Amino acid sequence: MIERDQVLHVAKLARLRLSDDELERMAGELSGILEHVDRIGELDLDDVKPTSHVVELENVLRPDGPRPSWPREAVLEQAPDPADGAFRVPSPQAEA
Amino acid sequence: MGELLELSVAEAAERIAAGELSRDEYFEAWQDAAAGDELNAYLWRAEDGSGDDDGPLAGIPVAVKDLFCTEGVETTAGSRILEGHRPLYTATAVRRLGGAGARMLGKTNMDEFAMGSSNENSAYGPVRNPWDRERVPGGSSGGSAAAVGGGLAPCAIGTDTGGSIRQPAALCGIVGLKPTYGAISRYGMIAFASSLDQCGPLARNVTDAALLLDALQGRDPCDSTSVGIKGGIEAPSREDLKGLRFAAPVELAHDAIEPGVRAVFEATLARIEELGGEVAEAPLPHAEHGISAYYVIAPAEASSNLARYDGVRYGMRSGDGGDLIEMYETTRAEGFGEEVKRRIMLGTYALSSGYYEAYYGRAQKVRTKIAEDFAAAFAEFDFVVTPTSPSVAFRLGEKTDDPLAMYMNDFFTVPMSLAGIPAISIPAGLAEPDGGGPRLPVGFQIAAPAFAEQRLLEAAYALEQGIGFYSKSKGGDDG
């Protein structure tokens, strides 16, 4: 069972603001899903190698040559708040 | 004009190549059909239809899931957070279709960031099933499947992470193929779970799906996991299933299958035998744990992939009045829908300190066991077969309050995704839903070893001819 405090902690890690309602509901839903997932805890998986990727790949290499990048103006056109040729964001420190 | 829409993609391409059909006339006929979209299948439709009109798909209209970046054309992934986003580049899969002469007919609706099995998670409203508008088309490629099944597009592309091509294809009565992981480039395909995501075709028949796959597959320097399919893909022509062995896994015969779906599945096994194939039960002991492993691995990867939506470089921003963290948290709270938040939370939890080994670590080991099960089955059998989905199309709203019930829709499709192997869903017949009502399409899933797409398509083609579903289906007329 996942407690409300844990949900709040995970939401902080994920940079998600959840309303009180969402916190309550999420605690119940995540608990239900994880209860199902917990069945894999019963399997004997000692000495089993984990699979992170199904395609067996060697490193894929290419010459490290210069290539043109996206024009700055075109990229900034998609930004919510472009300023002085850069992405503007609110200050990382809350104002006193 | 109706006649033009009846042509298969392969037939239309042939007539266009022979100079018997004008590509503009053909494209415009489909534009008119798409304009009559009452299923909410499209998020954007092409006004003019320019394309590099040369190649095997010259003049063929293709509907494109809104998960693929298209230069200058709004690409939302079904999410509010990307509303109005116009990518600077086009996904390789879409470029390859264009290179083969195909023209983009429109961008199709989908579950937000491809997370869902009913298309009810779209920020732009649910898609309706062409067979019954009170029912879901499946997901997450629901718009693509409904467009093809509902006569609004001759063919489409979608993406499949745990069943997102095969399940909606099944529910809409069409063919859907998830190729081997690595067959098609993922460059420009907005990432959900990168070790599982794969592009694939949705079509009205197996031959059309093969034609699209041939154009889509190939190595791409922009996606180091793309390797292509050696020798490409040819039009399938096999007429029987003689000498082929089909495994029906005992572990997947679980009790949640609707009786109607089970009956069609069993009738299809009998059809395989009539065509000369051999059917036997085979063990796939870890497949039933697929859902557990998948709903750890996919959300874990998603929680990392979706960290990029932070209101800084593109997409929407909210909460500018506070500090930086507040802006992040507010943007993501307002930009993401419920299911996306749930999966980000699930994935972040599974990766967090103290839980990583119990969840993510174990899930990756289960993934190994599932891949080993398939390898053992393929040592004796040519194919593994299952129903594509435990039920026919369910009613809108029926499962929205129960995430786990929704996840169980992926029961039969997730194991193949985890193993990275190709699998196709073909329409096998019609069945009454639980609780009664008009009969709805049932999909039959065939899986093959990695990169055995040609053999898979040959068998699916032979079975398709034996079933004769397409010739008797009415598509959108039942709406």
HADDOCK unambig.tbl for C-alpha pairs under 7 A between the chains (distance, minus, plus):
assign (segid A and resid 10 and name CA) (segid B and resid 345 and name CA) 6.50 0.50 0.50
assign (segid A and resid 10 and name CA) (segid B and resid 348 and name CA) 6.46 0.50 0.50
assign (segid A and resid 10 and name CA) (segid B and resid 349 and name CA) 6.03 0.50 0.50
assign (segid A and resid 11 and name CA) (segid B and resid 345 and name CA) 6.51 0.50 0.50
assign (segid A and resid 14 and name CA) (segid B and resid 345 and name CA) 6.92 0.50 0.50
assign (segid A and resid 14 and name CA) (segid B and resid 348 and name CA) 6.47 0.50 0.50
assign (segid A and resid 15 and name CA) (segid B and resid 328 and name CA) 6.38 0.50 0.50
assign (segid A and resid 15 and name CA) (segid B and resid 329 and name CA) 4.93 0.50 0.50
assign (segid A and resid 16 and name CA) (segid B and resid 329 and name CA) 4.73 0.50 0.50
assign (segid A and resid 16 and name CA) (segid B and resid 332 and name CA) 5.87 0.50 0.50
assign (segid A and resid 16 and name CA) (segid B and resid 333 and name CA) 5.58 0.50 0.50
assign (segid A and resid 17 and name CA) (segid B and resid 329 and name CA) 5.12 0.50 0.50
assign (segid A and resid 17 and name CA) (segid B and resid 330 and name CA) 6.20 0.50 0.50
assign (segid A and resid 17 and name CA) (segid B and resid 333 and name CA) 5.40 0.50 0.50
assign (segid A and resid 18 and name CA) (segid B and resid 333 and name CA) 6.79 0.50 0.50
assign (segid A and resid 30 and name CA) (segid B and resid 346 and name CA) 6.66 0.50 0.50
assign (segid A and resid 33 and name CA) (segid B and resid 404 and name CA) 6.09 0.50 0.50
assign (segid A and resid 36 and name CA) (segid B and resid 292 and name CA) 6.64 0.50 0.50
assign (segid A and resid 37 and name CA) (segid B and resid 292 and name CA) 4.37 0.50 0.50
assign (segid A and resid 40 and name CA) (segid B and resid 289 and name CA) 6.77 0.50 0.50
assign (segid A and resid 40 and name CA) (segid B and resid 292 and name CA) 6.94 0.50 0.50
assign (segid A and resid 45 and name CA) (segid B and resid 365 and name CA) 6.65 0.50 0.50
assign (segid A and resid 48 and name CA) (segid B and resid 365 and name CA) 5.88 0.50 0.50
assign (segid A and resid 49 and name CA) (segid B and resid 365 and name CA) 5.98 0.50 0.50
assign (segid A and resid 49 and name CA) (segid B and resid 368 and name CA) 6.82 0.50 0.50
assign (segid A and resid 50 and name CA) (segid B and resid 361 and name CA) 6.92 0.50 0.50
assign (segid A and resid 50 and name CA) (segid B and resid 364 and name CA) 4.72 0.50 0.50
assign (segid A and resid 50 and name CA) (segid B and resid 365 and name CA) 4.23 0.50 0.50
assign (segid A and resid 50 and name CA) (segid B and resid 368 and name CA) 6.08 0.50 0.50
assign (segid A and resid 51 and name CA) (segid B and resid 364 and name CA) 5.11 0.50 0.50
assign (segid A and resid 51 and name CA) (segid B and resid 365 and name CA) 6.22 0.50 0.50
assign (segid A and resid 51 and name CA) (segid B and resid 367 and name CA) 6.11 0.50 0.50
assign (segid A and resid 51 and name CA) (segid B and resid 368 and name CA) 5.37 0.50 0.50
assign (segid A and resid 52 and name CA) (segid B and resid 364 and name CA) 6.37 0.50 0.50
assign (segid A and resid 53 and name CA) (segid B and resid 195 and name CA) 5.83 0.50 0.50
assign (segid A and resid 54 and name CA) (segid B and resid 419 and name CA) 6.57 0.50 0.50
assign (segid A and resid 54 and name CA) (segid B and resid 420 and name CA) 5.78 0.50 0.50
assign (segid A and resid 60 and name CA) (segid B and resid 224 and name CA) 6.26 0.50 0.50
assign (segid A and resid 78 and name CA) (segid B and resid 85 and name CA) 6.87 0.50 0.50
assign (segid A and resid 78 and name CA) (segid B and resid 313 and name CA) 6.94 0.50 0.50
assign (segid A and resid 78 and name CA) (segid B and resid 314 and name CA) 5.07 0.50 0.50
assign (segid A and resid 79 and name CA) (segid B and resid 312 and name CA) 6.58 0.50 0.50
assign (segid A and resid 79 and name CA) (segid B and resid 313 and name CA) 4.69 0.50 0.50
assign (segid A and resid 79 and name CA) (segid B and resid 314 and name CA) 4.42 0.50 0.50
assign (segid A and resid 80 and name CA) (segid B and resid 311 and name CA) 6.87 0.50 0.50
assign (segid A and resid 80 and name CA) (segid B and resid 312 and name CA) 6.65 0.50 0.50
assign (segid A and resid 80 and name CA) (segid B and resid 313 and name CA) 6.86 0.50 0.50
assign (segid A and resid 80 and name CA) (segid B and resid 314 and name CA) 6.08 0.50 0.50
assign (segid A and resid 80 and name CA) (segid B and resid 315 and name CA) 6.77 0.50 0.50
assign (segid A and resid 80 and name CA) (segid B and resid 316 and name CA) 6.38 0.50 0.50
assign (segid A and resid 80 and name CA) (segid B and resid 317 and name CA) 6.26 0.50 0.50
assign (segid A and resid 87 and name CA) (segid B and resid 312 and name CA) 6.52 0.50 0.50
assign (segid A and resid 87 and name CA) (segid B and resid 313 and name CA) 6.55 0.50 0.50
assign (segid A and resid 89 and name CA) (segid B and resid 312 and name CA) 6.71 0.50 0.50
assign (segid A and resid 89 and name CA) (segid B and resid 324 and name CA) 6.64 0.50 0.50
assign (segid A and resid 90 and name CA) (segid B and resid 320 and name CA) 6.36 0.50 0.50
assign (segid A and resid 90 and name CA) (segid B and resid 323 and name CA) 5.39 0.50 0.50
assign (segid A and resid 90 and name CA) (segid B and resid 324 and name CA) 4.97 0.50 0.50
assign (segid A and resid 91 and name CA) (segid B and resid 323 and name CA) 5.35 0.50 0.50
assign (segid A and resid 91 and name CA) (segid B and resid 324 and name CA) 5.61 0.50 0.50
assign (segid A and resid 92 and name CA) (segid B and resid 323 and name CA) 5.42 0.50 0.50
assign (segid A and resid 92 and name CA) (segid B and resid 324 and name CA) 4.63 0.50 0.50
assign (segid A and resid 92 and name CA) (segid B and resid 325 and name CA) 6.87 0.50 0.50
assign (segid A and resid 93 and name CA) (segid B and resid 323 and name CA) 5.90 0.50 0.50
assign (segid A and resid 94 and name CA) (segid B and resid 322 and name CA) 6.76 0.50 0.50
assign (segid A and resid 94 and name CA) (segid B and resid 323 and name CA) 4.94 0.50 0.50
